[in-house]
Amino acid sequence: MRSLGGHRAVHHATKGRRWPKRVLIAVAILLVVVLVGGVGGWFYVNGVLGSIKRVPVASITPESSGAPIDVLLVGSDSRAFVDTPGEASSFGSAASQSGQRSDVIIVVRLVPRTRQIEMLSIPRDTYVPIPGTAGSNRVNTAFNSGPSLLVATIQQDFGIPINHVVVANFPGFEGMVNALGGISLDFPYPVRDLDSGLNVTTVGCQTVNGSTALALVRSRHLYYFKGGSWNYDGMSDWSRIQRQQAFFHAVINKVNGEFPNLLAINDFLRATADDLQVDSGFSSREMISLGLHFRGVDSASLATEVLPTYGAVVDGSDVLMTAQPYAQRMISTFLAFGSSAASGVSTTTSAPGVATTTPESQVVFDNPKDLPEPWNPKPC
């Protein structure tokens, strides 16, 4: 068993081994392209996308003409949707699980000029200063009152401008998978997580339904059965990011397979739209425009990164610290992607008493690319 604060040396992966991560907004974009088949199709898609809930985000950065577009993707663990005993049993009630946190935090940089996409995952337990609180906390707590503070936190602590926000809740993940008839994942070992409800007893390539897929992407305390006993994953957020990547990749595979089936695509789009929120400035017209512009983008045009972090303990709690100078270098590279010049970055996420330079032996740079956990599933 490995603790969050344990030391583990990790080396950089080569560019050729990188596994592109096509997440929720990319899925929506591809679906838009499929359904826009004429004037009637345009109005239909415009209407569906227009039904997505818009929320004001005071801290949003306006887009600049011709510049890359940074979209913050958030997976919310809010229980506000719970209204049946079954849902309360699976997820907890809004009373017992108040507020909301961000289970998934990914910044997607869209570069219209070159039609490239860069994706940066920020582990939810990363310990950072929270604007307006005179203190620090896990970055996911900034989402408790909505996306505005989370956006402000990412912009302040990482220097990354956020132009748009897309938020999906638990039913959104389930509905997306069920509307497609499930997704295909290959499990090398039986896996379970009592906290998320994950329980996969069959190995090999199999169809996974919405509830199992959701339990998989939520899993932070995964056990796998090997050698006659249950073994603890122990990598928490780092390993969960790999499972989230496998999930989104499997969704893309299924969506691509369903392209000729407009009824299935229609169900998927509606299921997705019903459980999404976006910032009030993200119009359906812009979504359609982005979909048309990025039409046909392949994996060679996509790159993924995970913010370098290391385990630490603050006030008796396990957290992740940004690993310097590696994190700042990655952010600088991210901001330079698609820009004519690198942007200046001020990263101030080190807790008091933590050295500015982190020993490389403690750093997890870009899991899952450097840490292919053999017990995690793969798309099939």
N, C-alpha and C positions, 0 to 999 in steps of 0.2 A: 504494500500500500504506500502510495506517495502522498505526502501532504502538500498543500498549496505552497507552503514556505520552503519546501525541499529544493535542494540544488539539483539542477539538471542541465548539462551542456547540450546546446542545440546549434546546429550549423545551418547556414543559408542554403536554400534550394536553388537549383539552376532554373533559369526561365522556362526551359522546355518541360519541366516537371509540373509547372503550375497548372492547377485545375480551376478553370474559370467558374465563377459562381454567379449564375443568372438568377437573380432574386426577383421578388414580387413585382417590382415596377417593370422589369424586363419582360416578365410574363404578360402583364397587361398590355405593354407596347406591342408585342408580337400578335396578341389577339386582336388588337385594334386593326392591324394591317390585314388580317384575315377577313374581318367583317366589313371593312370599308370597300364595298364593291360597287359603288356608284353613289348618286345623290341620295337615294333612299337609304342605302347602307350608312352613309355619312351621318344622316340625321338620326338613324337608329342608334349608332354607336355614341354619337354626341349626347343623345338622351340618356343612355345607360350610364355613361361616365358622368353626366351632369347630376345623376342621382346620388353620387358619392358624397358623403357628408363633408362639408367644408368647415374648417375651424380657423379662427384668427390666430396667427402666430406673430406676436409683436416683435420678436427678435430676428425675424427673417431678413436675409440680405437680398436686396433686389438684384435681378440678373443684369449683366452687362452685355451689350450687343456684341456678338461674335465670341464671347468668352465661354469657357466650359461651364456646365450647369451642375451644381452639387446638390444631390437629392439625399436627404436623410431617411433611411428606411428603419422603422421601429416596429418590433413585435411586442404588443402590449399584453401584460398579464392581468389586466383589469377584470374583475368579476361582475361588473355592472350589468352584463347581459344575463346573468343567472336568474331564472324565474321558475325553475322546476326542481323538485327534489333530486331527480337524476343528475341535473347539472350541478347542483350543490354538492352531491356526493362525489362527483368527478373533479370539480374545480374548487370547491369551497364557495361559501356565499359571500355576497358583497359586505355583509356585516362582519363575518369572520376574517375576510381578506380585504380590508378597506384600502382605498387608494389604488394606485397602479404603479408598476415598475416596467422597465423596458427589458424584455428577455433577449431581444435581438437589436443590435445597434450597428448599422452599416451605412457608411457614406459612399454613395455612388457618384462618380464624376463622369458625366457625359460630355464628350468632346465633339460637337457638331462638325467642326472643320475637318477632322480626320476620321470621323465615325468610329471612334474608339471609346472604350469604357474601362474605367479603373474602379475597383471596389475595395474599400478599407473597412475591415471589421474592428470594432472597439469592444473588448470584453466587458461585460456588464458590471463586473466587480472592480474595474479600474478605479483607484482612489484618487479623486481630484478635488480642487477647490470648487465649491458651488456658489455662483454669483448671488449676492444679496443675503448670504447666510453667515458670513464672517467665519466660515469653517469649511472643512472638507468632508466628503462622503463618497460612497460608491456612485459612479456616474449614473447608474440606472435609477437612483433615488430622485434625480432631477426631473424625472418624468412623472412624479407623483401627482402633480397638479396640471399636467398636460405638456404638450410639446414645446411651449415657449421657453421654459427654463432649461430644458434639455438642449435646445438649439443654442441658447445663450451660453451654456456650459461648454459645449463643444467649440463654439467660436472663440470663447475666452481662453480655454485651457489648451486647445490644440491649434488655434489660429486658422481653422478651416471655415470658410464662409458657407452657410447653408442657404440655398436658394428656394428649395421646396422640401416638404415633409410628406411622407406616406406612412400611415399607421395601420397595422392589421391586428385584430384581436383573435382570441382563441377560436371562436366559431368561423372566422375567416379562413384560418388554416384548415380546419376540418372540412368546411364547405368546398373549398378549392379542390381538395383531394377527392371528396365524394362525388363532386360534379364530373370528375374525370373517370369515375369508376375505379379509383384507387391508383396507386403508383407502384412501380416495380423496384424492389430493393433486394440485394443479396446479403443475407446475414451469415457470416462464417461461424458464429456461435449463438446459442440461445442468450438473450439479454433480458434484463429486467431493471426496473427502477421503481421502488415502492412509492416514492414521492410524486413522480409524474404519472404513475399508472402504467408504465411500459412493461409489457410481458410478452415477449416473442419466444415461443418454444420450438419453432420449426426453423431449421437451417436451410440455406440455399436461396435461390431467387424465388420471390413470392410477391403476390399482390398485397399491398398494405393499404388499409382503409384510413379514413380521416382521423378517427380517434387514436389509432396506433401511431400514425404519422405525427400527430400533435404531441403525443407522449414522448416520441423520439426526439423532436426538436426542443422540447422542454427539459429533457433529461440532463441533470447535473450530477447525479449520484448513481451512475450506471454500474451494474454488475454483469459479468459474462461468465458462462459456464464452460470451464475447460479443465481437463485433467481430473474429472470427477468431483469438482467443487466449484463454488461461486467465487469469482475473483473480482476485486474492486478496481474499476477504471482509475480513479484517483486523480484525473486531470481536470475535472470540473469544467469550467468555461472553455478552456483550451480544447478539450476533446469534444465538447458540445458544438463548438463552431464547425468541426469536421462533420458532425451529424447534420447540422443545418445545411451545409454545403451539399451533402449527399441528397438531402430532401429536395432542395431547389433544383438540383440537376435532374433528379428523377421526375419532377414536375414538368420541366422543359421537355424531357424525352417523351412524356405522355402527351403533352400538348402538341408537339410536332407530329405524333402519330395520329392525333385526332383532327388534324387540319381539314381533311376532306369532310368530316362529320360536323356540319354547322350547328346541328341541334346540341351536340355535346359541347362545342365551343361556346354556344349561346348560354347554356347552363353554367359553364365555368365562369364566363364573364359576369353574369348576374350574381352568382354566388360570391365572387370576389368583390364586386362593387358594393354589395349589401353590407359587408363587414369591413370596409375601408374608411379611413378618414384622411383627408389631405388638407394642406394649408389653403386658405381662402383665395390665394393668388394663383393656384395651380388649376387652370381652366381645362375643361375637356378639350377645347380647341388646341391648346398647347400639347396635351397628351397625344392627340391624334397627329399633330405636326411632328412630334418627336418619333412616333411610331413609323410614320412614313419616311422620315429622314434616316432612321437607323435600320430600315428594312434590309434584310439580308446580311446583317452583321454576323460573322462567324466567330468561333472560339479564338482565332488568331488575333482578333481585335479586342479581346477581353483580358484583363489582368486582375489579380486579386492579391490583397495584402492583409495581414493581421498586425495590429499595433504591438510592438515588442513590449513585454511586461515580465515581471517576476513576482513570486509570492512573498507576502510579508504579513505581519500581524500588527494591527493598530487597535489600541484599546481592547485587546483580547479577542478581536475578530480577524478572520482571514480575509485579506484583500489582495488586489493586484496593484503594483506600482508600475508606472511607465518607466521603462529601462532606458536611461540616458547614457551616451548620446544617441543610441540607436533609434529611439522613438522619434526624436526630432529630425534625424536624417531621413527616416521613412516619410514623415509628414512633409518635409521639404520636397522630396521627390514626388509625392502625391500631388502637391500643389503646383509643381512644375509641369505635371502631365497635362499636355494640351495647351500650356501657356507659353507665351514667347519668352518669358523669363521666370526664374524661380521666385516664389513669393516669400517674404520674410515671415518667419514663424517664431512665436514666443510660447514655449511649452513650459508651464510651471506647475507640474503635477507631483513633485516630490514632497513627501511629508517631512516635517521637521525631524532632523536627526538622520535622514537618509542621505547617503552620499550621492553627489551629482552624477558621478560616473559609476555605473553598475558593473560589477565583475561579470564578464561574459559567461562564465560557467553557470550563472544563476538565471540567465535570460532565456525565455521562450520567444524566439523571433517571429516566426510566421507559421505556427501550427495552423492547419493540419499538413501543410506542404512538407515540413521538415519532420513532422512526427506522425507518420501514417499509422495510427492505432489499428492493429490487425483485427480487433474485435468489433470495430465499427462497420456498419453496412456500407455497401457501395451500390450505385445504380446498376441496373441490369436490364 
